[in-house]
Structures are given as C-alpha cells and as structure tokens.
Amino acid sequence: MHRLTLIVLVTAGSLTAHAGGVAEKKQRAAVDEAAAKAAADIKDCGKRFAVVFDWKAYDGLDWAKMGRNKDEYMPSEVSNLAELGKGIDRLCSDKDYRAALAKIGTIVYRSTNDESIRVKATITGSTMRLDNYSFGSTRSADDYETAAKAAL
C-alpha cells in the first residue's frame, strides 16, 4: 500500500513540475522579446542599448508571502516594458541627456515589490538599472523618462 501511494505522489509531483513548463517558457520568451523591442525603440540616441529583464530579481520576489502567482504577472511585465524604450528615446532630444546616455550600454529592468517607488533609475558604470514597482499600474514612457532624468 505504501509503495502505491509513493508512486502516485511521485507521479503527481512530476506532472505538476512539468505542467507549466512550456507555458512558462513562452511567457518568459514574450518578456525577453518585449525587452528587445524596448531596445529597438531607442532610435535617437546615436547608439544601441541592450535592454535586459532581470529574471533573478523577478524569481527572487517572495511570491508566496505576497500571495501572488509569478506566472500571472509575466504578461504585466510585457506591458510595462512596452514604453521603456520610448521613454529613454525622448531624453535624446536634449543634447545634455543624450551625452549622459552615451555612457550607458545596458539598461536592466528589475521588478520589485517596493511600493514606495514607481520607477527608480540608478546608474553604476555603464549600466542603468530601472527598478519598477511591478504591482501598480502599467508604466508609460513618462515614468521611464522621469526616472532616468533623476538618475542622470
């Protein structure tokens, strides 16, 4: 009797582990594609930027403690990334911001549950990190432009 129970539990656990595999992979790919599109939307800065989604930060959020399901929030991150490139691109119409952005090569989008911020930019070396409170409303180009201006 115990063997049968163990086999059933192991099989159920395997099915659960596999159950979101392909769907999660597709959702992650959609987020990465949105980041690549955001990079392509930065056209007036005279250079290319890499826009990277920080999966370690996303996966590192305490989803259980927040009572949220990380798979359900991935489509929101696609929406949040949609305006990032446009917001950064707007800064390049100003020669001083364009010169400051010339020193940046990588923009890292980082999800956070820090509700004290909307979007906060920090710069370390040639990397601009954009921390986004991911559980508020969808971010607009203005949110990213304002955050980047404050950091530059």
C-alpha positions as MATLAB code, in Angstrom:
seq = 'MHRLTLIVLVTAGSLTAHAGGVAEKKQRAAVDEAAAKAAADIKDCGKRFAVVFDWKAYDGLDWAKMGRNKDEYMPSEVSNLAELGKGIDRLCSDKDYRAALAKIGTIVYRSTNDESIRVKATITGSTMRLDNYSFGSTRSADDYETAAKAAL';
ca = [
       0.000    0.000    0.000;
       2.796    2.436    0.842;
       4.557    1.747   -2.461;
       1.442    2.574   -4.448;
       0.957    5.819   -2.515;
       4.597    6.774   -3.084;
       4.356    6.078   -6.820;
       1.181    8.135   -7.086;
       2.753   11.045   -5.174;
       5.952   10.974   -7.219;
       3.961   10.831  -10.461;
       1.680   13.682   -9.354;
       4.698   15.762   -8.380;
       6.294   15.143  -11.778;
       3.137   16.200  -13.579;
       2.899   19.350  -11.504;
       6.525   20.249  -12.181;
       6.019   19.739  -15.915;
       2.565   21.296  -16.047;
       3.636   24.910  -16.601;
       6.956   24.234  -18.287;
       6.138   25.128  -21.866;
       3.652   27.847  -20.911;
       6.170   29.482  -18.564;
       8.917   29.236  -21.188;
       6.666   31.002  -23.699;
       5.767   33.722  -21.188;
       9.440   34.308  -20.391;
      10.234   34.468  -24.091;
       7.493   37.098  -24.527;
       9.050   39.196  -21.736;
      12.510   38.883  -23.301;
      11.043   39.853  -26.693;
       9.429   42.920  -25.100;
      12.827   43.906  -23.686;
      14.422   43.523  -27.124;
      11.624   45.632  -28.656;
      12.226   48.298  -25.997;
      15.883   48.411  -27.036;
      14.854   48.787  -30.702;
      12.560   51.688  -29.747;
      15.586   53.736  -28.648;
      16.411   55.271  -32.020;
      17.513   58.876  -31.481;
      20.423   58.363  -29.111;
      23.018   57.608  -31.783;
      23.819   54.184  -30.347;
      22.317   50.837  -29.465;
      21.449   49.774  -25.951;
      20.938   46.301  -24.550;
      17.715   46.123  -22.535;
      17.713   43.158  -20.176;
      14.946   41.805  -17.958;
      16.359   40.795  -14.559;
      14.913   37.304  -14.147;
      16.873   36.712  -10.944;
      15.129   39.662   -9.290;
      11.729   38.565  -10.619;
      12.152   34.986   -9.472;
      13.619   36.187   -6.181;
      10.486   38.052   -5.115;
       8.689   36.292   -2.280;
       5.614   35.452   -4.325;
       4.111   33.192   -1.652;
       4.439   35.880    1.026;
       2.782   38.399   -1.305;
       0.001   35.911   -2.049;
       0.611   36.264   -5.780;
       1.477   33.904   -8.601;
       4.553   34.943  -10.603;
       3.237   33.311  -13.783;
       0.162   35.544  -13.677;
       2.311   38.709  -13.593;
       4.535   37.986  -16.588;
       2.030   39.479  -19.085;
       2.039   42.657  -16.958;
       5.802   42.866  -17.349;
       5.388   42.691  -21.129;
       3.037   45.695  -20.846;
       5.425   47.519  -18.505;
       8.315   47.082  -20.936;
       6.306   48.354  -23.920;
       7.022   52.035  -23.205;
      10.532   51.784  -21.736;
      12.386   52.421  -24.989;
      10.159   55.327  -25.931;
      10.788   56.978  -22.574;
      14.562   56.677  -22.858;
      14.456   57.756  -26.510;
      12.699   61.004  -25.556;
      15.713   62.018  -23.486;
      17.930   62.001  -26.547;
      16.176   65.036  -27.987;
      18.107   67.007  -25.345;
      21.853   67.155  -26.104;
      22.857   67.021  -22.434;
      20.819   63.880  -21.679;
      21.992   62.362  -24.956;
      25.614   62.915  -23.891;
      24.929   61.363  -20.478;
      23.217   58.362  -22.093;
      26.217   57.843  -24.371;
      27.995   56.404  -21.312;
      25.249   53.780  -20.825;
      25.419   50.472  -22.679;
      22.957   48.294  -20.798;
      19.564   49.039  -19.299;
      18.405   46.460  -16.766;
      14.694   46.330  -15.974;
      14.202   44.982  -12.472;
      10.865   44.010  -10.931;
      10.387   44.926   -7.318;
       7.643   44.861   -4.733;
       8.897   48.136   -3.216;
       5.663   50.104   -3.188;
       7.474   53.286   -2.129;
       8.602   53.782   -5.741;
       7.009   53.846   -9.161;
      10.134   53.565  -11.323;
      13.564   54.383   -9.935;
      16.719   54.570  -12.031;
      20.242   54.070  -10.719;
      23.446   54.117  -12.693;
      26.507   52.025  -11.960;
      29.293   52.245  -14.501;
      27.769   51.744  -17.935;
      24.558   50.174  -16.616;
      21.283   51.912  -15.866;
      19.007   49.858  -13.653;
      15.312   50.667  -13.723;
      13.552   49.320  -10.635;
       9.822   49.096  -11.204;
       7.135   48.546   -8.588;
       5.562   45.804  -10.647;
       2.223   45.639   -8.879;
       0.976   49.120   -9.641;
      -0.450   50.388  -12.894;
       1.224   49.791  -16.256;
       4.169   52.114  -16.801;
       4.246   54.762  -19.506;
       7.100   56.411  -21.375;
       6.824   59.341  -18.942;
       7.593   57.059  -15.985;
      10.851   55.864  -17.527;
      11.818   59.303  -18.813;
      11.278   60.863  -15.370;
      13.216   58.119  -13.573;
      16.153   58.299  -15.995;
      16.294   62.107  -15.772;
      16.531   61.882  -11.993;
      19.479   59.485  -12.235;
      21.354   61.295  -14.990;
];
